[in-house]
Structure formats: C-alpha cells, structure tokens
Amino acid sequence: MGVDAVLYDKVRAVAWRDGVVRLLDQRVLPATLRYEECATAAEVAAAITAMVVRGAPAIGVTAAYGAVLAVSEAYRRAPTDWRAAARVDLAALRESRPTAVNLGWALDVMERVMETIGAGSPVAAVLAAARRLHDEDIAANRRMGALGAALLPPQARVLTHCNTGALATGGYGTALGVVRAAAATGGIRMVYADETRPWLQGARLTAWELVEEGLPVTVLADGAAAARLRAGDIAAVLVGADRIAANGDTANKIGTYGLAISARHHGVPFYVVAPVSTIDVATPDGHGIPIEERAEGEVLGCQGLTHSPAGARAWNPVFDVTPAALITALITERGVLPSPDAEGMARLLAQPTPV
Ligand SMILES: CSC[C@H]1O[C@H](OP(=O)(O)O)[C@H](O)[C@@H]1O
C-alpha cells in the first residue's frame, strides 16, 4: 500500500488541489488507493451521495470546498449576481445526504461568508473560509483526542463502531482520534473494530487506518460486540456522531444503539466523540433526526456479490438514534459532558472553543 506511516497527517479524505476538490475514494479502500477529482459543485454533491467521501465532519469539509466551486463558477457566469447562482448549487449540496448535520452547518458557514464579501472576485475569500473550516476541524479532533485519552486507563482495550478516523473527518479523527492520542500517551493494547455492516467502514477503513499506523486492531462481526463486552476487559466503547439533538440524543451509524444498550448492560463506558458542529440545537430530541435509508442492494449483497436470493427484500437504515440516557459522556472540543441532557448541552455550547 505504501501509505506513509503517520496516516492522518499524510492521507486526507478530502483536499483542495489546483482548483478542484480531491477525494480519496473510500468505496474501494483498502484494496485500492484511488482519488476522484471534482471540478463542479454538482460533482461534489454526487460524490457525497455515492459515499466516495463519508463521515459527518469529512462531508462538511467537502461541502465547504464544493461551495468554493459553486461560487467560482457562479462568478464566472454572472459576476454581478453570483450569489443567486451559487445558492442553486449550494441547495443541491445540502440535499446530498440527510443525516449528518455537519453538511448543512458547513454550508451555513459558507453562506455567511458569501454575504460579507465586497466587490471583486469572491473566490479567494470563500476558499480561505473553507480552508479555515478544514483546519479547525483537525484542531478540534486533536483537542477531543487529548480529552478522550485522559479518560482511558493505560494500555486500554477499546471497542469502536464504523469509521471515525482521518477518513471520516478533515484529519486525525474523532473517536479514532482518541485512540491516536491514547496510543501516543498511555498506550492502546487493542482496538476491537466492529466491521459495521453493510458498508464495512470498520473492517475496511478503521482497520486500514490502524494497520497503516502500526496500531493493534481486531475486526469483529457486529454481532460479536456484546460477547466481547461481556468478557469484561473493554475499557470503553468509542463512537462518533452524525447529528446530536439538543437533548443529547445521538444519531450515528446503524448498530450504535444496540451497542449502547450492550455497553450499559455490561457496565462499560460509552463515549460519543464529536465536534460541536455535529450538534443540532434546532432538533429538540432524537425523534426529529432524519435517518437516511439507502439501497436494499447494500444489504442483500456486499462488494459486488449478491448473497440473498432473488425476491428477498432488505431494510437499510444507515443510522440509528442512541438516547442520551445511554451515553456515559459526550466528548467535544469544548469539553467533556458527562450524562448529556438539554441543560448540559446548552452549558457546553456556551463554552468558548479553547484557542
Ligand atoms: C467522525 S463521525 C463519522 C460518522 O459517519 C459515519 O457514517 P457514514 O460512514 O455513513 O458517513 C458513521 O456514522 C460515523 O460514526
């Protein structure tokens, strides 16, 4: 594979390169290292929908760069009325995936920047804003990594779900950022990575990130997680988030809810690690979070092979909602919130982001 050892600093899920958005195609990892280059906002939206790039923060960063493409094209076509033209493309980007709130949050940031720009070409200003948003995501991940690592014992065994690493963010990772920070301080004995059917983000992407960095990883079937927790040697379950409601209810990859129930039953701390850009104060609780359903074929087959008989149907919600009551603590760049609830979330959001 030949990827540099320090993956999160070398390989980026998304980058701006010479006027295009460059995406590492996560549909073909780890077998193939292939990049897709998007020259228009529409191509970026299609890549998000197709999960060329995935992961809530990574989707937000990608959408921000997609907004730069939209503004650049709009200004070329209509220099005196570029905002209206750009907003059409931004609306399409907003629709590319429904659950990860970071997508809409990033586009809101870019639209606010668009409103402040004076005369002349707006491209440099929006590109600077997208780069700032990207850098801030990585900085937030590093802060969360340190805060989360402090909650783990030395040589911890942890269990993860889906992929929450450099591939799911602007870089470094959220829950997997905690693993990286812990590995650099108290040490990590083992990462048990749920394979995370049907898209296998754990078996393919988390395992790749960890193997490439020389960190220990054991892949397990999603159905084995409860037995692993029952063994009694898991220090914590670490997961990411796609949308956190105002009361702390959290939408994340399908299977997270069952994992949270199992962790509670076995007395294992269950930590959600997410930047505050994942918090949606406009949604009071988990019932209001839109849950994406994807094609039945993603469940009926895998990696091009169909394993269910013709005539079988599939139900493929790709997220579920974990009630805040099952979350031991929410780890964000603004601090750690034990037992999240509406009041605690409001206090957390009132905190300044540490410089
Ligand atoms: C850093 S949080 C990433 C979050 O996004 C994943 O979903 P998907 O792979 O469908 O974009 C999963 O829910 C992860 O926890």
The ligand as a Tripos MOL2 file, in Angstrom:
@<TRIPOS>MOLECULE
LIG
   15    15     1     0     0
SMALL
NO_CHARGES

@<TRIPOS>ATOM
      1 C1        -16.4750   11.1080   12.5510 C.3       1 LIG1
      2 S1        -18.1020   10.6250   12.6760 S.3       1 LIG1
      3 C2        -18.3220    9.6600   11.2530 C.3       1 LIG1
      4 C3        -19.6750    9.0010   11.2670 C.3       1 LIG1
      5 O1        -20.1770    8.9540    9.9250 O.3       1 LIG1
      6 C4        -20.3810    7.5900    9.6110 C.3       1 LIG1
      7 O2        -21.4490    7.3960    8.7330 O.3       1 LIG1
      8 P1        -21.1440    7.2440    7.1460 P.3       1 LIG1
      9 O3        -19.9370    6.3630    7.0170 O.co2     1 LIG1
     10 O4        -22.4160    6.6360    6.5920 O.co2     1 LIG1
     11 O5        -20.9220    8.6470    6.6460 O.co2     1 LIG1
     12 C5        -20.6680    6.9490   10.9330 C.3       1 LIG1
     13 O6        -21.9620    7.2510   11.4000 O.3       1 LIG1
     14 C6        -19.5960    7.5900   11.7670 C.3       1 LIG1
     15 O7        -19.7630    7.4890   13.1320 O.3       1 LIG1
@<TRIPOS>BOND
     1     1     2 1
     2     2     3 1
     3     3     4 1
     4     4     5 1
     5     4    14 1
     6     5     6 1
     7     6     7 1
     8     6    12 1
     9     7     8 1
    10     8     9 2
    11     8    10 1
    12     8    11 1
    13    12    13 1
    14    12    14 1
    15    14    15 1
@<TRIPOS>SUBSTRUCTURE
     1 LIG1         1 GROUP 0 **** ****
